Protein backbone atom coordinates (compact mmCIF):
# COMPACT_ATOMS: atom_id res chain seq x y z
CA UNK A 1 0.00 0.00 0.00
CA UNK A 2 1.33 3.45 -0.87
CA UNK A 3 2.79 5.36 2.05
CA UNK A 4 0.30 8.20 2.06
CA UNK A 5 -2.66 5.81 2.04
CA UNK A 6 -1.09 3.72 4.78
CA UNK A 7 -0.54 6.86 6.86
CA UNK A 8 -4.19 7.90 6.49
CA UNK A 9 -5.28 4.49 7.71
CA UNK A 10 -2.92 4.65 10.67
CA UNK A 11 -4.21 8.10 11.66
CA UNK A 12 -7.74 6.71 11.69
CA UNK A 13 -6.69 3.66 13.65
CA UNK A 14 -4.88 5.75 16.24
CA UNK A 15 -8.09 7.57 17.06
CA UNK A 16 -6.84 10.93 15.85
CA UNK A 17 -9.97 11.61 13.83
CA UNK A 18 -11.05 14.80 15.63
CA UNK A 19 -7.62 16.39 15.56
CA UNK A 20 -7.02 15.26 11.99
CA UNK A 21 -10.40 16.60 10.90
CA UNK A 22 -9.69 20.04 12.33
CA UNK A 23 -6.35 20.09 10.53
CA UNK A 24 -8.00 18.84 7.34
CA UNK A 25 -10.50 21.72 7.35
CA UNK A 26 -7.61 24.15 7.74
CA UNK A 27 -5.67 22.56 4.89
CA UNK A 28 -8.67 22.52 2.58
CA UNK A 29 -9.44 26.18 3.31
CA UNK A 30 -5.81 27.13 2.66
CA UNK A 31 -5.82 25.27 -0.66
CA UNK A 32 -8.97 27.16 -1.67
CA UNK A 33 -7.32 30.45 -0.72
CA UNK A 34 -4.13 29.65 -2.66
CA UNK A 35 -6.06 28.58 -5.75
CA UNK A 36 -8.27 31.69 -5.64
CA UNK A 37 -5.28 33.97 -5.10
CA UNK A 38 -3.42 32.47 -8.05
CA UNK A 39 -6.22 32.02 -10.56
CA UNK A 40 -9.15 34.16 -9.44
CA UNK A 41 -12.30 33.44 -7.49
CA UNK A 42 -14.44 31.94 -10.27
CA UNK A 43 -14.25 28.12 -10.08
CA UNK A 44 -15.60 27.79 -13.63
CA UNK A 45 -12.55 29.65 -14.91
CA UNK A 46 -10.08 28.28 -12.36
CA UNK A 47 -9.71 24.46 -12.47
CA UNK A 48 -7.51 24.32 -9.38
CA UNK A 49 -10.07 26.27 -7.37
CA UNK A 50 -12.87 24.03 -8.62
CA UNK A 51 -11.02 20.93 -7.43
CA UNK A 52 -10.22 22.57 -4.09
CA UNK A 53 -13.87 23.51 -3.52
CA UNK A 54 -15.06 20.01 -4.51
CA UNK A 55 -12.55 18.45 -2.10
CA UNK A 56 -13.75 20.73 0.69
CA UNK A 57 -17.41 19.91 -0.01
CA UNK A 58 -16.67 16.19 0.03
CA UNK A 59 -15.28 16.59 3.57
CA UNK A 60 -18.35 18.57 4.72
CA UNK A 61 -16.57 21.90 5.02
CA UNK A 62 -19.39 24.45 5.53
CA UNK A 63 -20.32 26.56 2.51
CA UNK A 64 -19.68 29.75 4.51
CA UNK A 65 -16.12 28.62 5.26
CA UNK A 66 -15.49 27.96 1.58
CA UNK A 67 -16.82 31.36 0.51
CA UNK A 68 -14.88 33.08 3.28
CA UNK A 69 -11.64 31.52 2.06
CA UNK A 70 -12.32 32.67 -1.51
CA UNK A 71 -13.30 36.19 -0.45
CA UNK A 72 -10.29 36.60 1.80
CA UNK A 73 -7.88 35.40 -0.87
CA UNK A 74 -9.27 37.66 -3.57
CA UNK A 75 -9.44 40.70 -1.29
CA UNK A 76 -6.72 43.28 -0.87
CA UNK A 77 -5.57 41.81 2.44
CA UNK A 78 -5.33 38.20 1.26
CA UNK A 79 -2.21 36.41 2.50
CA UNK A 80 0.49 35.52 0.00
CA UNK A 81 1.32 31.85 0.46
CA UNK A 82 4.52 30.34 -0.90
CA UNK A 83 4.42 26.68 -1.91
CA UNK A 84 7.59 24.77 -1.02
CA UNK A 85 8.58 21.11 -1.23
CA UNK A 86 10.96 19.61 1.31
CA UNK A 87 12.52 16.16 0.99
CA UNK A 88 14.17 14.04 3.62
CA UNK A 89 14.74 10.63 5.12
CA UNK A 90 13.13 9.01 8.12
CA UNK A 91 14.04 5.96 10.21
CA UNK A 92 14.81 2.81 8.19
CA UNK A 93 15.78 4.97 5.21
CA UNK A 94 12.18 5.94 4.45
CA UNK A 95 11.86 8.67 1.82
CA UNK A 96 9.55 11.53 2.82
CA UNK A 97 8.17 14.42 0.78
CA UNK A 98 6.65 17.37 2.66
CA UNK A 99 4.53 19.93 0.82
CA UNK A 100 4.28 23.28 2.59
CA UNK A 101 2.11 26.35 1.95
CA UNK A 102 3.26 29.21 4.11
CA UNK A 103 3.31 32.97 4.54
CA UNK A 104 6.54 32.65 6.56
CA UNK A 105 9.22 30.59 4.84
CA UNK A 106 11.69 30.79 7.74
CA UNK A 107 9.12 29.50 10.24
CA UNK A 108 8.08 26.64 8.00
CA UNK A 109 11.66 25.58 7.29
CA UNK A 110 12.51 25.61 11.00
CA UNK A 111 9.47 23.49 11.92
CA UNK A 112 10.14 20.91 9.20
CA UNK A 113 13.85 20.72 10.04
CA UNK A 114 13.10 20.32 13.76
CA UNK A 115 10.54 17.57 13.13
CA UNK A 116 13.10 15.55 11.19
CA UNK A 117 15.94 16.19 13.64
CA UNK A 118 13.96 15.23 16.76
CA UNK A 119 12.45 12.07 15.33
CA UNK A 120 15.25 10.07 13.80
CA UNK A 121 15.27 11.69 10.37
CA UNK A 122 17.28 14.16 8.38
CA UNK A 123 16.37 16.80 5.83
CA UNK A 124 17.82 16.25 2.36
CA UNK A 125 18.43 18.33 -0.74
CA UNK A 126 15.71 18.97 -3.30
CA UNK A 127 15.61 15.93 -5.57
CA UNK A 128 17.14 13.53 -3.05
CA UNK A 129 13.83 11.72 -2.56
CA UNK A 130 11.43 12.80 -5.32
CA UNK A 131 12.96 10.41 -7.87
CA UNK A 132 11.54 7.52 -5.82
CA UNK A 133 7.98 8.83 -6.32
CA UNK A 134 5.71 9.58 -9.28
CA UNK A 135 3.96 12.98 -9.27
CA UNK A 136 0.52 12.07 -10.60
CA UNK A 137 -3.19 12.78 -10.29
CA UNK A 138 -5.34 10.78 -7.87
CA UNK A 139 -9.13 10.65 -7.81
CA UNK A 140 -11.08 8.76 -5.16
CA UNK A 141 -14.64 7.46 -5.15
CA UNK A 142 -16.42 5.41 -2.53
CA UNK A 143 -16.73 1.74 -3.42
CA UNK A 144 -20.50 2.01 -3.79
CA UNK A 145 -20.17 4.54 -6.63
CA UNK A 146 -19.79 1.65 -9.09
CA UNK A 147 -18.56 -1.91 -9.32
CA UNK A 148 -14.88 -2.48 -10.14
CA UNK A 149 -15.36 -3.24 -13.84
CA UNK A 150 -17.63 -0.25 -14.43
CA UNK A 151 -15.24 2.12 -12.67
CA UNK A 152 -12.22 0.72 -14.51
CA UNK A 153 -13.89 1.05 -17.89
CA UNK A 154 -15.07 4.60 -17.22
CA UNK A 155 -11.71 5.66 -15.81
CA UNK A 156 -9.70 4.34 -18.76
CA UNK A 157 -12.16 5.98 -21.16
CA UNK A 158 -11.71 9.25 -19.24
CA UNK A 159 -7.94 9.11 -19.76
CA UNK A 160 -6.82 7.54 -16.49
CA UNK A 161 -3.85 5.17 -16.33
CA UNK A 162 -4.82 2.80 -13.50
CA UNK A 163 -7.54 2.00 -10.99
CA UNK A 164 -7.07 0.28 -7.63
CA UNK A 165 -10.29 -0.85 -5.95
CA UNK A 166 -10.93 -2.40 -2.56
CA UNK A 167 -13.91 -2.86 -0.24
CA UNK A 168 -14.04 0.85 0.61
CA UNK A 169 -12.61 2.89 -2.23
CA UNK A 170 -11.86 3.22 -5.93
CA UNK A 171 -8.55 5.05 -6.42
CA UNK A 172 -8.00 6.31 -9.96
CA UNK A 173 -4.52 7.38 -11.08
CA UNK A 174 -3.76 9.59 -14.05
CA UNK A 175 -1.05 11.85 -15.44
CA UNK A 176 -1.02 15.07 -13.43
CA UNK A 177 -1.69 17.19 -16.52
CA UNK A 178 -4.83 15.12 -17.20
CA UNK A 179 -6.32 15.39 -13.70
CA UNK A 180 -8.90 18.09 -14.40
CA UNK A 181 -10.16 16.42 -17.58
CA UNK A 182 -10.34 12.99 -15.92
CA UNK A 183 -12.36 14.43 -13.03
CA UNK A 184 -14.77 16.18 -15.40
CA UNK A 185 -15.35 12.96 -17.35
CA UNK A 186 -15.86 10.83 -14.24
CA UNK A 187 -18.27 13.37 -12.72
CA UNK A 188 -20.57 12.80 -15.69
CA UNK A 189 -21.02 9.17 -14.64
CA UNK A 190 -20.51 9.16 -10.88
CA UNK A 191 -20.93 12.71 -9.58
CA UNK A 192 -18.30 14.61 -7.63
CA UNK A 193 -15.45 12.44 -6.33
CA UNK A 194 -14.53 12.10 -2.68
CA UNK A 195 -11.22 13.79 -3.48
CA UNK A 196 -9.09 14.76 -6.45
CA UNK A 197 -5.49 15.85 -5.98
CA UNK A 198 -1.99 15.74 -7.37
CA UNK A 199 0.01 13.40 -5.16
CA UNK A 200 3.47 11.88 -4.83
CA UNK A 201 2.94 8.12 -5.22
CA UNK A 202 5.81 5.87 -4.08
CA UNK A 203 7.22 3.65 -6.81
CA UNK A 204 8.04 1.04 -4.16
CA UNK A 205 7.48 0.78 -0.41
CA UNK A 206 9.80 -0.26 2.41
CA UNK A 207 8.59 -2.61 5.14
CA UNK A 208 9.23 -1.06 8.55
CA UNK A 209 9.72 -3.30 11.59
CA UNK A 210 8.66 -2.69 15.16
CA UNK A 211 12.07 -1.28 16.10
CA UNK A 212 11.65 1.67 13.71
CA UNK A 213 7.87 2.00 13.29
CA UNK A 214 7.20 3.93 16.49
CA UNK A 215 9.71 6.70 15.85
CA UNK A 216 8.68 6.88 12.18
CA UNK A 217 5.06 7.49 13.15
CA UNK A 218 6.19 10.17 15.61
CA UNK A 219 8.03 11.88 12.77
CA UNK A 220 4.95 11.74 10.55
CA UNK A 221 2.83 13.14 13.41
CA UNK A 222 5.29 15.98 14.01
CA UNK A 223 5.26 16.97 10.35
CA UNK A 224 1.47 16.79 10.10
CA UNK A 225 1.09 18.92 13.23
CA UNK A 226 2.78 21.92 11.60
CA UNK A 227 0.19 24.45 10.46
CA UNK A 228 2.29 25.20 7.38
CA UNK A 229 2.39 21.58 6.18
CA UNK A 230 -0.24 20.69 3.60
CA UNK A 231 0.71 17.12 2.67
CA UNK A 232 3.18 14.45 3.72
CA UNK A 233 4.06 11.45 1.54
CA UNK A 234 6.31 8.54 2.45
CA UNK A 235 7.30 5.20 0.92
CA UNK A 236 6.73 2.93 3.91
CA UNK A 237 4.55 0.00 4.80
CA UNK A 238 3.82 -1.28 8.30
CA UNK A 239 2.31 -4.73 8.70
CA UNK A 240 -0.75 -5.46 10.78
CA UNK A 241 1.41 -7.47 13.17
CA UNK A 242 3.73 -4.54 13.78
CA UNK A 243 0.81 -2.14 14.25
CA UNK A 244 -0.72 -4.50 16.79
CA UNK A 245 2.55 -4.65 18.70
CA UNK A 246 2.63 -0.85 18.84
CA UNK A 247 -0.95 -0.75 20.13
CA UNK A 248 -0.11 -3.09 23.02
C-alpha positions, 0 to 999 in steps of 0.5 A: 500500500502506498505510504500516504494511504497507509498513513491515512489508515494509521491516523484513523486507527490511532483515534486521531480523527477529531484532531485530523479533521480540524487540521484537514479543514484548515488545509482545505481552506488554505488550498482554496485560498491559494487557488483563488489567489493564483487564478481568481475566485471563479471556479468555472474559470479556475480548475484548481479552485474548482477541485479545491472547492469540490474536495472541501465539499466532500469533507463537509466543510461548511459553505460559509467557510469555503466562501470566506476563504475565496473572499479573503484570498481575492481581497486586498488583504489576502495572505500571500502563500509560498508553496515549497517542497521539502525532501528528507529521510526518516528511520529505516531509510524511508523517503519523505516528501513534505509539501508546505504552503506558508506565509513565513518561509523561515518559520516553515523551514525551521518546523520541518527541520526540527521535526526531522531532527527530533524524530530520527530523520534528516532533511535532504536536498531537493531531488534527493527523494522525489525520484523515488515517487511519481507525481501524478493525479489521484481521484477517489470514489467510494466503493459504492459509486460503481462496481470495479469493472464499471469504474475501470472502464469509465476511468480508462475511457476518461484518460486515467492510467490505472484503478485500484479498488478495494472494499471501501474505495476506488482510487484512480490514477492519471497523469497530473496534466490530465487530472482536471479532464479525468475528473470532469469525465468521471463526474458525468457518470458518478458525480463529484469524487470524494477527493481529487489531488496531485500526489506523490505516489511511491514507486516502491514501499519499504517494510518497517519493523517494530524497532523503527515503526514507532519513531517513524510514526512520531516523525509523521505526526510531528510533520502533520502537526505543523500548520504550514504543512499541507501534505506528507508522503512517504514510501513505507509499509507497516504490517498489521502485526507490527501495528498490533505490537505498537498498540499493546 
